[in-house]
Amino acid sequence: MWQYFFPPLFVVGILGNLTELFVLFSPGMRNRANNLLSAMAFADIAFLLCLLPHSLVNYPSIATNHLFRIIYFHIKYESLAFANWSSAAAICFMLAVCVERLLGIRSPLYSRKEWTKRKSCSLLLGIVVGTGLLTSFHHVSYHCFYWDLCNGTQIHSKCFHVAADTWGKNETNPTPQWVRNYVRMGTTFHSLFGIFFPTIALIALNVALVRELKKRSNEPLLASEARLQRKSSEGTIQRRQERRVTIT
């Protein structure tokens, strides 16, 4: 999987997200939903980059390289921690996009309300910081040991989970109890608030969005909408584009 499936996924993912960013940053494309989609693209790129070392280590010519081994052994679990952070952030950005789309289709005037750059930055920063705190336990989840063999030509490593009761063959785990509890609680909270509840929320929001689209497609335009559309043909085009984006 790491040798043959991940590399093409990595290339397509990086190129696809860079293309998406190029489109979303083009003139006339800046709005709340597109800002969230841009942030999600950055999170996806970071996720793929963090997983790249774990794919490279499956190639013998790279895995036996002394310099690569030194670097990989020291970043292995840190890169996994940042991958989990990026993944949690992408999920939250996706959740925010669904909320924004649902509010936009339910309230036609919502997308025209003032939304300052400061509020957008606060939302994006809040998601990044919040998911960073939610996944911060990953940075201390493992303790690794390193040693050299073959006259210093090969470095080896072995890592132990800090929440394990024992390390190796009945060796006592020296990790303080509060760190073990922090990692155990962090694992539970990440599973619930980083994966399970957001998944349920995404399902509920998308079901509500589909129902709202179906409902509104059978309703005549409200008087306020009709006035807005008569006032500006550009507004009409924008509304159609918003609807297409929502359906997508």
N, C-alpha and C positions, 0 to 999 in steps of 0.2 A: 504493500500500500504506500509506504513512504518513498520507495524507489521509483515506482512506475505511475502511481495515481496522483501523488501530491505535486510533482513538478509541473505537469500541464495545468493542473488546477491553480497552482501558484502564478504561472504566466498569464493565464486567462483572467484570473482574479485581479492581478496588478494592472494589466492593460485595461480591463473593463472598468475598474474604479477610477483610473486616471482619465479615461475618456469621459466618464460620468462627471468628474470634477471639471474637466475642460468645458463641458456643455453647461453645467450648473453655474459656473463662474462667468459665463458669457453675458454680454449686456442684455437686459430685459428679463433675465431668469432669476433675479434675486427676490426671494420672498421667504416667508417663515418655513414653509414645507421644504423648499429647496435648500435652505440653510441647514435644516435637520438632515436632509439626504446627503448633503456634502459632508457633514460631520460623521455620518454613518459610513460614508466611503472612506474617509480617513481612518476610522476605527477598523474597517475591514482590511485596509492596506497594512496597518500596524499588526493586526492579527496574523496575516500571512507572513510578514517579515519575521515575527517572533517564532513562528513554527519552522522557518527555513532551516535553522541549524539542526533541528531534529530529523529533517529529511537528509541533509548532507552527511550526517554521521552514519547513514546506512550504505555509503559507498566506501569500500575498503581503502581505496587510494587516498581518500580524504580522512577517513576515520583513523588511519595509522600515522597521519602527519603529526609530528610532535607539537608544532605551534597550534594547530587546530585543536588538538586534545587539551592543551593548556587552557585555551580560550573557552572551549565548549564546557569543560568541567566546571569552570567558574561562572558561566552564564546559564547553564542548563536549566536550573529551577527558577532563576530570575526571569528568563525568557518565557517560561511557562506561566509565571505569575503575571507578566505583562500581557501574555496572550489571553489569559482569563479576564484581565481588566478590560482589554480591547473588546472581547466578546460581550462582556456585561454592558459596556458602554453602547455597543452597536444595538443590542437588544433594547436598551432604554431609548435610544434615538428612534428606533423603529416604532416603539410604543408611543413616543411623542408625535411622530408623523401620523399615526392612526388617530390619535386624539385630535390633532389639528385638522385632519381631513373630515372627521365626523362633525366637529363643531362648525367647520366651514360649510358643509352641505346642509346641516340642520338650520343654520342661521346665515342666510345669504349676505347679510351686512357684516358678518363677523370678519370676513377676509378684507373688508374695507376699513376696519377699525385701525386706529393708530397703534403700531407696534414698534417701539423705539429700538434702535440698535443696542441700547443698554439692556433692555429686557431680553433680547435674543441672546446676547453674550452671557447674561446671568443664567439663563436656562441651560445653555451649552456648558458653561463652567460648572453649574450645579450638578449636571449629569456626570461630567468627567470626575469631579471631586467625590461625589457620592459613590459612584461605582469603584473608584480607587480605594476608598475606605472599606467598601464592602468586600473587596478582594485582597485587601492588604495582608491578610493572614498567610497568603501564599508565599510571601517573601521570607517568612520564618518557619515554614512547614518542614524543611529538611535541613539536616546538618551533615556536611560532607567531609570526608577525610581524603587526603592526597598523599601519594608516595611514588618515588621513582624506582624503576627497575632497569636492568641491563646497563649499568654504569651511567644512569641518568639519561638514557636515550628514549625511554618510554615512561610516560606518566600514567598512573592508574588512580581510580577514584572509587569510593563506595559511600553511598549516602543512606541515612536513616531518617525515618519520619519521626518528628519530635513528639508526636502523640502516642507512639508505640510504648507499650509497657516495658519491653526489653529490646536491646540492640544486639544483633548477632546471636551468639550461643549463650543465652541467659546473661548477657552483660547488662548491667544496670544502666538505665537511661538517665543521664545526668541533667536533663533539661528541667528547669524549674516548673513546678506544678502550674503556676499561673500562665506560663507560655503554652503548656499542653492544653489547658482549658480554653485559652484564647483561640488556638488552632481548631479545636473541636467545635467550639461555638461558631467560629467563622465559617467552617465547612457547612454547618447546618444553615446558617443565615444566608450564605451564598446560594445554596441549593434552593431555598425557599424564595428569597427576594431577588435573586439574580437569574433564576431559571423558571421555577414552577409557577409562581404568581404572575410574572410577566407573560408567560405563555398563555395562562388562563385569560389574562386581561386582553392579550392580542386576539385571541379567538372571539371573546365577547365583543370587542370593539369592531372587528371586521364583520361579524354577524349583524351587529347594529347598523354598520355602514351600508351593507348590502340591502338590508330591509329599508333603510332610509332612502337609498337610491331608487329602489323599486316603488316605494310609496310616492316619492316626489315626481317620478316619471309619469305617474298617472294623474297628477294634480295640475290644475291650471296655474299660471303665474300669479303670484300675489300682486296687488296693486303697486306696492313699493318696488317690486322687482320690475314690473312692466315700465314704470316711470324711469327707473334707472337704465333700462335697456333702450328705451326711446331716446333718452337723453344723450347716450353715447354709443355709437356702433362699436367703438373700441372696448367699452365695458361689456358689450354682448359677446364679443370674441373672447375676451378674458374669461367670462363666465363659462363659455363652452370649453375653453382649455382647462379651466379648473375642474369641470365635470369629468373630462377625459382623464385627467391626472387622478382624480378620486377613484374612478372606475378601475384604472390600472392598479 
